Amino acid sequence: MSNEEQSPVVWSPSEDTLANSRMGQFKAWLEQQGFGPFADYHALHQWSVKELETFWQKVWDYCGLVCDTPAKRVLGKRDMPGAEWFPGMKLNFAANLLRLADGEHADREAVVAYCETRPVLRRTYAQIKSDAGALEAFLRDKGIRQGDRVAGVVTNGYEALVGMLAATSMGAIWSSASPDFGIGAILDRFGQIEPSALIVVNGYGYGGKVFARQQDFAELIAGLPTLKSVVSVQQLPDEAPIAGDLVTTWEDVLAYGTGNAPSFTPLPPDHPVYILYSSGTTGKPKCIVHGNAGLLVNHAKELMLHGDVGPEDRFLYFTTCGWMMWNWQASALMTGAAVITVDGSPGYPSLNFLWDTVAEEKVTHFGTSARFIAGCRKGELQPAKTLDQSNLRVVFSTGSPLLPEDYDWIYTDGAPGALLGSIAGGTDICGCFLGSTPLLPVRRGEIQCRFLGVDAVAYGDDGQPVSEGRGELVCRQPLPSMPVSFWQDPDGERYKDAYFNTFPGVWAHGDFIEFSEHGGAIIYGRSDATLNPGGVRIGTAEIYRQVETVAEVKDSLVVGRQIDGDVEVVLLVVPADGQEITDDLLKQLKSRIREGASPRHVPKHIVQVNDIPYTRSGKKVELAVARLINGSKKADNRDALGNPEALDHIRERLAEVGLLPD
């Protein structure tokens, strides 16, 4: 079967989109200045990586970003690691996110916050700027200074955005975690960065239940001796606030600082704005430091050009404050769009809730996880047939590869008129290497393109680009949002080890990928989780693509079991509600995998389990199960898992069927 037959076009841009999308206008704007002409998106991409400095300067200019002191040039040093972006520039991150908060835009909605425990909150750009100024004034009076860390254990809502804006306005560094994290998981993160201030909720709601956490968070405060101030948010209005000598309520903080404008302190281009964290499943999470100018210009490119988000739009990305998609969503403020935040369960009160909210709020850009879309397909939802989607232009998906069948669902029952943007990147760059563009068709089962300015290719083991087939996703030139450092890594060795040791001077991202002849991409899973039965390298996503379209299967996980110098494929299966793994189903699964993938993909063992372990940001934890089945003595960090009990059950099941080492 040809690539064209495997990946038929399921959406095409209209002439209006080609000409009037922000990416289309950017392309025309460049051509007016004598660049190009660009026959299509791919020609524009080739120019963007060939003329890297010119490209990023043009993104800065076209997107209207602001600085107090211009840069001497775009790239001082091109080394990886160690690239120097916008040397000499002075700017403020929050000033750019709030650049439309004055003038005619001031009274437009900036944030609409939904959660399970409080009424919907609506705030304008003028109000969020005022509240950020009030919080900054309070923090300054508590002794918080430039370079200090301001941490948030907060829900995805208004207070998190105000906290981040206040911190980055004054040159403090924002770092957040979700309130459903265990105390150990939060201390593993914040204990390393020693925050001076903490913004914390008194609990949260999820799936119709209320989780009060005052005692847990009192323990957290006690475990962070560097704190000078704690701000308590009444996420649960009927519960007591957080107690303690350092604590001030959110309402008192805003009243205290009323009338103070944000300082928007000018800072160097590599001054940290965020500290994000790796998943931490194999030990304490790595603390990934993201810088001022690089993150800003990359998010401008991704949201405004690739995402086509602008001042008239309404943007909803379902996320938590423990995932980099929260930081990505927050940057949508720079576009002037209304940011619709949702906290709670995506399936409560029903799986239709997010789609209902998209319709009610006239959302133009809706982002979610591949897992949620698969859940909608399996739940046979039909929002396209029951709801008004006349405003919806783009549906983003990330977190894991999107199955071809999920493209089918979107374009029949989900959101047939929207561009389905499967985007791929990570916490490491707080952004994307690959994703969507309004200038190309969407093909079933494929990510549309490499992003502009991203020199991404697939490398073979020899460190050379593969002409066809699969390889390691690498980036051969600097990207502005590559981390400026890891926290407490003074010689940069841990940073270098994480990305640059596989292929010296080239960023190795850790994904197993194939680029198609028309410039799209398919990701086959993490390269550190690829399987090698009979010496043939296959990606776990290839097996998920077959298994998770079977109606009797709710979820699955694939690992390799090393035995006698070879690898056996082991498939763990969670049956759908009311189903069991019967002999007939085993035959069906093996037949589906053999025909849809290859005989080498067929599992040697299929084991029924009751749950699959996930990280707190919703990624399957293949490596922890692989270590378990291969007898590794390395302890896993249970606090990094959203459901650690799943790992205990899997250990019992593997022992029952004789697959655990003696």
C-alpha positions in Angstrom: 0.0 0.0 0.0 1.4 3.4 -0.9 2.0 6.2 1.6 -0.8 8.2 -0.2 -3.3 5.4 0.4 -2.2 5.0 4.0 -2.5 8.7 4.7 -5.4 10.1 2.7 -6.1 13.8 3.0 -8.9 14.4 5.6 -8.8 18.2 5.7 -7.6 20.8 3.3 -7.1 24.6 3.7 -9.5 26.9 1.8 -8.1 29.6 -0.4 -9.2 32.1 2.3 -7.1 30.2 4.9 -4.1 30.0 2.7 -4.2 33.8 2.1 -5.6 35.1 5.4 -4.4 32.8 8.2 -1.6 34.4 10.2 0.9 32.0 8.6 -0.4 32.9 5.2 0.0 36.6 5.9 3.4 36.1 7.4 4.5 34.3 4.2 3.1 37.1 2.1 4.8 39.7 4.3 8.2 38.1 3.9 7.7 37.9 0.1 6.9 41.7 0.1 10.3 42.3 1.7 12.1 40.3 -1.0 12.4 36.9 0.6 11.2 33.8 -1.3 9.0 33.6 -3.2 7.8 30.5 -1.3 6.0 28.0 -3.4 4.4 26.4 -0.4 4.9 25.7 3.4 7.8 23.4 2.8 9.8 26.1 0.9 9.1 28.5 3.7 10.4 25.9 6.2 13.6 25.3 4.2 14.3 29.0 4.2 13.6 29.3 8.0 16.3 26.7 8.9 18.7 27.9 6.2 18.4 31.6 7.3 17.9 30.9 11.0 18.8 34.4 12.4 16.8 36.3 9.8 13.8 34.0 10.4 13.7 34.5 14.1 14.1 38.2 13.8 11.2 38.3 11.4 9.0 36.2 13.8 9.9 38.8 16.6 8.9 41.7 14.3 5.8 40.2 12.7 4.4 39.0 16.1 4.9 42.5 17.6 7.0 41.4 20.5 8.4 44.2 22.7 11.7 44.8 24.4 13.3 47.7 26.4 16.7 47.3 24.7 17.1 45.6 21.3 19.5 42.7 20.8 22.9 43.2 19.2 22.1 40.2 16.9 19.8 37.2 17.0 22.4 34.5 17.7 25.6 35.3 19.5 26.8 31.7 19.7 25.3 28.8 17.8 26.8 26.0 19.9 24.6 23.2 21.2 24.4 23.2 24.1 25.3 26.8 24.8 23.5 28.8 22.0 23.3 32.5 22.9 20.0 34.0 21.8 19.4 37.8 21.4 22.5 38.9 23.2 22.2 42.4 24.7 18.4 42.4 24.7 16.5 43.6 27.8 12.8 42.6 28.0 10.1 41.4 30.3 8.1 38.2 29.7 4.9 39.4 31.5 5.0 42.7 29.6 4.7 40.8 26.4 1.9 38.5 27.6 0.0 41.7 28.7 1.0 43.9 25.8 -2.7 44.2 24.7 -4.0 44.9 28.3 -4.2 48.6 27.6 -6.2 50.6 25.1 -9.1 49.2 23.2 -8.4 45.7 24.3 -8.4 46.4 28.0 -12.1 45.5 28.5 -12.1 42.3 26.5 -12.2 38.9 28.3 -8.7 37.6 29.2 -9.6 34.6 31.3 -12.8 32.6 31.7 -12.1 30.0 34.5 -14.3 26.9 34.9 -13.8 24.5 37.8 -15.9 22.0 39.7 -16.0 23.8 43.0 -16.6 27.5 42.2 -18.8 29.5 39.8 -17.4 30.5 36.4 -15.0 33.4 36.8 -14.6 36.0 34.1 -11.8 38.6 34.1 -10.7 41.2 31.5 -7.2 42.1 30.4 -7.4 45.3 32.5 -8.4 43.2 35.5 -5.7 40.6 35.2 -3.0 43.3 34.7 -4.3 45.1 37.8 -4.3 41.9 39.9 -0.8 40.9 38.7 0.4 44.4 39.9 -1.3 44.0 43.3 0.2 40.5 43.8 3.7 41.7 42.7 3.5 44.6 45.2 2.6 42.2 48.0 5.4 39.8 47.1 8.0 42.7 47.0 6.9 43.8 50.5 7.4 40.2 51.7 11.0 40.4 50.6 10.7 38.5 47.3 13.3 39.6 44.8 14.5 39.1 41.3 15.8 35.6 40.8 13.7 34.2 43.7 11.4 31.3 43.0 7.6 31.7 43.3 5.9 28.3 43.4 2.3 27.4 42.9 0.3 24.4 44.0 -2.7 25.6 42.0 -5.5 24.5 39.8 -5.7 25.5 36.1 -7.5 28.8 36.7 -7.2 32.5 37.2 -5.0 32.6 40.2 -2.3 30.5 38.5 -2.1 33.0 35.6 -2.0 36.0 38.0 0.7 34.3 40.1 2.9 33.6 37.0 2.5 37.2 35.6 3.3 38.8 39.0 6.4 36.6 39.4 7.7 37.1 35.9 7.0 40.9 35.9 9.4 41.4 38.8 12.0 38.9 37.6 11.2 36.1 39.9 10.9 32.5 38.5 7.6 30.7 38.3 7.2 27.0 38.9 4.0 25.1 39.4 2.5 21.8 40.4 -1.0 20.4 40.4 -2.8 20.0 43.8 -3.5 16.3 43.2 0.3 15.6 43.4 1.4 13.7 46.5 3.4 15.8 49.0 6.5 13.7 48.2 6.2 14.5 44.5 5.8 18.2 45.2 8.8 18.3 47.6 10.9 16.3 45.1 10.3 19.3 42.8 10.1 22.4 45.0 12.6 21.1 47.5 15.3 21.4 44.8 14.5 25.0 43.8 13.9 26.4 47.3 11.0 28.8 46.7 10.6 32.1 48.6 6.9 32.3 48.1 4.1 29.7 47.7 0.6 30.2 46.2 -1.5 27.2 47.3 -5.1 26.1 47.1 -6.9 24.5 50.1 -8.0 21.5 48.0 -9.6 20.8 44.7 -12.6 19.1 43.0 -12.4 16.2 40.6 -15.1 14.0 39.2 -17.8 15.4 41.5 -15.7 14.7 44.6 -14.0 17.3 46.9 -10.4 16.7 48.1 -9.5 19.0 51.1 -5.7 19.2 51.5 -5.1 21.7 54.3 -3.2 19.2 56.5 -1.1 17.9 53.5 -0.2 21.4 52.4 0.7 22.4 56.0 3.2 19.5 55.8 4.4 20.9 52.5 5.0 24.4 53.9 6.9 22.9 56.8 9.1 21.0 54.3 10.1 24.3 52.5 12.1 26.2 55.0 13.0 29.0 52.5 9.5 30.3 52.3 8.9 33.9 53.3 5.2 34.1 52.4 2.3 31.8 51.6 -0.8 32.9 49.7 -3.9 30.7 50.3 -6.6 30.4 47.6 -10.1 29.2 48.6 -10.5 26.7 45.8 -12.9 24.9 48.2 -15.1 27.8 49.5 -16.7 25.7 52.2 -13.4 24.4 53.6 -11.0 26.1 56.0 -8.1 28.0 54.4 -4.5 26.9 54.8 -3.3 27.8 58.3 0.0 29.2 59.4 2.0 32.3 60.4 3.2 32.9 56.8 -0.3 32.7 55.3 -2.3 35.5 53.7 -5.5 34.9 51.8 -5.8 35.7 48.1 -8.4 38.3 48.8 -6.3 40.1 51.4 -3.3 40.0 49.0 -5.2 41.7 46.2 -6.7 44.3 48.6 -3.2 45.0 50.0 -1.7 45.7 46.6 -4.6 47.5 44.9 -3.5 50.3 42.7 0.0 49.0 42.0 0.9 48.4 38.4 3.2 45.5 37.4 6.8 46.7 37.2 7.6 44.8 34.0 11.3 44.8 35.1 13.6 44.6 32.0 15.8 41.5 32.2 18.5 39.7 30.1 17.3 37.3 27.3 18.3 34.2 29.2 17.0 35.2 32.6 14.8 32.3 33.8 11.1 32.6 33.7 10.0 29.0 34.4 11.3 25.9 36.0 9.6 22.8 34.6 10.2 19.2 35.6 10.8 15.9 33.9 8.3 13.2 34.9 10.7 11.8 37.6 9.6 8.2 37.3 13.2 7.0 37.9 14.3 9.4 40.6 14.0 13.0 41.5 12.7 15.0 38.5 15.2 17.1 36.5 14.6 20.8 37.0 14.5 22.3 33.5 15.1 26.1 33.4 13.5 28.1 30.5 14.6 31.6 29.6 12.9 34.9 28.9 13.4 35.8 25.2 13.7 32.3 23.7 10.5 30.9 25.2 8.6 34.0 24.3 9.6 34.1 20.6 9.1 30.4 20.2 5.6 30.5 21.8 4.7 33.5 19.6 5.6 31.4 16.5 3.8 28.3 17.7 0.6 30.0 18.8 0.2 32.9 16.4 1.6 31.4 13.2 1.2 27.6 13.5 -1.9 27.8 15.7 -3.4 30.9 14.0 -4.5 32.3 17.4 -5.3 36.1 17.4 -7.2 38.8 19.4 -10.7 37.7 18.2 -10.1 34.0 19.2 -11.1 32.0 22.3 -8.6 29.4 23.3 -9.2 26.4 25.6 -6.5 23.8 26.3 -7.4 21.2 28.9 -4.4 20.8 31.1 -3.1 21.0 34.7 -0.5 23.2 36.2 1.9 20.2 36.4 2.2 19.9 32.6 4.0 22.1 30.2 0.8 22.6 28.2 -0.2 25.0 31.0 2.7 27.2 30.2 1.9 27.0 26.5 -1.7 27.9 27.2 -0.6 30.9 29.4 1.3 32.3 26.5 -1.9 32.6 24.5 -2.5 35.8 26.5 0.1 37.5 24.2 -2.2 36.9 21.2 -5.0 38.9 22.9 -7.3 35.8 22.8 -9.6 34.9 25.7 -8.0 32.0 27.6 -10.7 29.5 28.7 -9.4 27.4 31.6 -11.0 24.2 32.8 -10.1 22.5 36.0 -11.5 19.1 37.1 -12.3 15.9 35.4 -12.6 16.0 31.6 -15.3 13.3 31.9 -17.5 15.0 34.6 -20.4 15.4 34.6 -20.1 13.5 31.3 -17.6 13.0 28.5 -19.5 15.6 26.6 -18.6 18.4 29.1 -15.6 19.8 27.3 -17.4 19.7 23.9 -20.4 21.4 25.6 -18.0 24.1 27.0 -16.4 24.6 23.5 -19.9 25.3 22.1 -21.1 27.5 24.9 -18.0 29.6 25.0 -17.7 29.9 21.2 -14.2 28.4 21.4 -12.1 28.7 18.3 -9.1 26.6 19.4 -9.6 23.5 21.5 -6.7 21.5 22.8 -6.8 18.1 24.6 -4.9 14.8 24.8 -4.9 12.0 22.3 -6.2 9.8 25.1 -9.3 12.0 25.5 -10.0 11.9 21.8 -9.7 8.1 21.9 -12.1 8.0 24.8 -14.6 10.1 22.9 -14.3 7.7 19.9 -14.8 4.6 22.2 -17.7 6.4 23.9 -19.3 7.0 20.5 -19.8 10.7 21.2 -21.1 12.8 18.3 -20.5 16.5 19.3 -20.4 17.5 15.6 -24.0 16.3 15.3 -25.4 17.7 18.5 -23.6 21.0 19.2 -22.9 24.3 17.5 -19.3 24.2 16.3 -19.5 27.1 13.9 -16.7 28.9 15.7 -14.3 26.0 16.1 -11.3 26.2 13.7 -8.6 24.1 15.3 -8.4 21.1 17.5 -5.0 20.4 19.0 -3.9 17.0 20.3 -0.8 16.0 22.2 0.5 13.8 25.0 0.9 10.7 22.8 0.6 9.7 19.1 -2.9 10.1 17.7 -4.3 6.9 16.2 -5.5 7.0 12.6 -8.9 5.9 13.8 -9.1 9.1 16.0 -8.6 11.2 12.9 -11.6 9.3 11.4 -13.7 10.1 14.5 -12.8 13.8 14.5 -13.7 14.1 10.8 -17.0 12.2 11.1 -18.4 12.8 14.6 -15.9 15.0 16.4 -15.2 18.3 14.7 -15.2 17.8 10.9 -14.7 21.5 10.0 -11.6 21.9 12.1 -7.9 21.6 11.4 -6.8 18.6 13.5 -3.4 19.7 14.8 -1.5 16.8 16.3 1.5 18.5 17.9 4.7 16.9 19.4 7.5 18.3 21.5 7.9 18.3 25.2 8.7 19.8 28.6 12.3 19.9 27.5 11.6 22.7 25.0 8.3 23.8 26.5 7.0 23.7 23.0 6.9 21.7 19.7 9.3 20.3 17.1 6.4 19.1 14.9 2.8 20.0 14.6 0.2 21.9 12.6 0.1 24.6 10.0 -2.9 26.2 8.3 -1.0 26.1 4.9 -1.0 22.3 4.4 -3.6 19.5 4.3 -4.1 17.2 7.2 -3.4 13.5 6.4 -4.9 10.6 8.3 -2.5 9.4 11.0 0.2 12.0 10.3 1.5 15.1 12.0 1.4 17.8 9.4 5.0 19.2 9.4 8.2 20.2 11.0 7.7 23.6 12.7 9.3 26.7 11.2 12.9 27.2 12.4 13.1 23.6 13.5 15.8 21.6 11.7 14.4 18.2 12.7 15.4 15.0 10.9 15.5 11.3 11.7 19.0 9.9 12.5 20.1 6.4 12.2 22.4 4.8 14.7 25.4 6.0 12.7 24.5 9.6 13.4 23.4 10.3 9.8 20.0 11.3 8.5 18.0 8.3 7.2 16.9 8.7 3.6 13.7 6.7 4.3 12.3 4.8 7.2 12.6 5.4 10.9 15.1 6.9 13.2 15.8 9.1 16.2 14.1 12.5 16.2 17.0 15.0 16.3 17.3 18.8 15.9 20.5 19.9 14.2 20.3 23.6 14.9 19.6 25.6 18.0 16.0 26.4 18.9 15.3 29.4 21.1 13.3 27.5 23.7 15.9 24.9 24.4 16.5 25.1 28.2 19.0 27.7 29.3 20.2 25.2 32.0 19.2 22.6 34.5 18.8 23.9 38.1 21.9 23.1 40.3 23.9 21.9 37.3 26.8 24.4 37.3 29.0 22.7 34.8 26.1 21.8 32.5 27.0 18.1 32.5 23.5 16.8 33.4 22.0 19.0 30.7 24.5 17.8 28.1 24.0 14.2 29.1 20.2 14.5 28.7 20.2 15.6 25.1 23.6 15.9 23.5 25.6 12.7 24.3 23.9 10.4 21.8 24.9 12.6 18.8 27.5 15.3 19.9 26.3 18.8 19.0 22.9 17.6 18.0 19.8 17.5 20.2 18.4 13.9 20.5 14.8 14.2 21.7 14.2 10.5 22.5 11.3 9.8 20.0 11.3 7.1 17.3 10.0 8.8 14.2 9.5 8.6 10.4 9.1 11.5 8.0 6.8 10.9 5.1 7.6 11.8 1.4 5.2 14.8 1.7 6.9 16.2 4.8 4.6 14.8 7.5 5.7 12.7 10.4 4.6 9.6 12.4 6.0 9.0 15.9 6.3 5.4 16.9 6.9 6.0 20.6 9.8 6.8 22.9 13.1 5.5 21.5 14.1 4.3 24.9 11.0 2.1 24.9 11.4 0.7 21.4 11.4 -3.1 21.1 13.9 -5.3 19.3 12.4 -8.8 18.8 14.8 -10.7 16.5 16.9 -7.6 16.2 14.2 -5.6 14.4 13.5 -2.2 16.0 9.8 -1.5 16.4 7.9 1.2 18.2 5.4 0.6 20.9 2.9 3.0 19.2 2.7 0.6 16.2 1.2 -2.0 18.5 -1.1 0.5 20.2 -2.4 1.6 16.8 -3.8 -2.0 16.3 -4.8 -2.9 19.8 -6.6 0.2 20.9 -9.1 0.2 18.0 -10.5 -3.1 19.2 -13.8 -2.4 21.0 -13.2 -4.9 23.7 -10.0 -3.2 24.8 -10.1 -0.2 27.1 -6.3 0.4 27.4 -3.0 -1.4 26.9 0.7 -1.2 27.5 3.6 -2.9 25.6 7.0 -3.8 26.9 10.0 -5.9 25.9 11.1 -8.9 28.0 14.7 -9.8 27.5 15.3 -13.5 27.4 18.1 -15.7 26.0 19.7 -12.8 24.1 16.4 -11.8 22.4 13.3 -9.8 23.2 9.8 -11.1 23.7 6.9 -8.6 23.2 4.6 -8.5 26.2 1.2 -6.9 25.9 -0.8 -5.8 29.0 -4.5 -5.3 28.2 -7.3 -3.6 30.2 -10.6 -5.0 29.0 -13.5 -2.7 28.3 -16.2 -2.6 30.9 -18.0 -5.9 31.1 -15.4 -7.7 28.9 -12.9 -10.5 29.6 -9.8 -11.6 27.7 -11.1 -14.7 26.1 -9.3 -17.1 23.7 -11.3 -15.6 20.9 -10.2 -12.1 21.8 -6.6 -13.2 22.1 -6.8 -14.6 18.6 -8.4 -11.4 17.3 -5.7 -9.2 18.9 -2.9 -11.3 17.5 -4.5 -11.4 14.0 -5.1 -7.6 14.1 -1.5 -7.0 15.1 -0.1 -9.4 12.5 -2.1 -8.0 9.6 -1.9 -4.3 10.7 1.7 -4.3 11.6 3.8 -7.5 11.0 4.4 -10.9 12.5 7.3 -9.5 14.5 4.9 -7.2 16.3 2.7 -10.1 17.6 3.1 -10.4 21.4 4.6 -13.6 22.9 2.5 -12.9 26.0 -0.9 -11.1 26.5 -1.8 -10.5 30.1 -5.1 -9.1 31.4 -4.6 -6.3 34.0 -7.1 -3.9 35.6 -5.2 -0.6 35.0 -2.2 0.9 33.2 0.2 3.2 35.1 0.4 6.8 33.9 2.5 9.8 34.8 0.7 12.8 36.3 0.7 14.5 32.8 -1.0 11.5 31.3 1.8 9.5 29.6 2.0 5.7 29.8 4.8 4.5 32.0 6.4 1.8 29.9 9.9 2.0 31.4 8.8 1.2 34.9 7.0 -1.9 33.7 9.9 -2.9 31.5 12.3 -2.6 34.5 9.9 -4.7 36.5 9.7 -7.5 34.0 13.4 -7.5 33.4 14.4 -7.7 37.1 15.9 -4.2 37.5 16.5 -3.4 41.2 16.2 0.3 40.5 13.4 1.8 42.5 10.7 3.8 40.8 9.5 7.1 42.1 5.9 6.2 42.9 5.1 9.9 43.7 5.6 10.7 40.0 2.8 8.3 39.0 -0.9 9.4 38.9 -1.9 5.8 39.8 1.0 4.0 41.5 -1.4 1.2 42.6 -1.5 0.1 38.9 2.2 -0.9 39.1 1.5 -3.0 42.2 -1.3 -4.9 40.5 0.9 -5.4 37.4 3.6 -6.9 39.6 1.1 -9.3 41.0 -0.2 -10.3 37.6 3.2 -10.8 36.1 4.2 -13.0 39.1 0.9 -15.0 38.7 1.7 -15.8 35.0 5.4 -16.5 35.6 6.8 -13.5 33.8 8.7 -12.0 36.7 12.4 -12.9 37.1 13.2 -15.2 40.0 
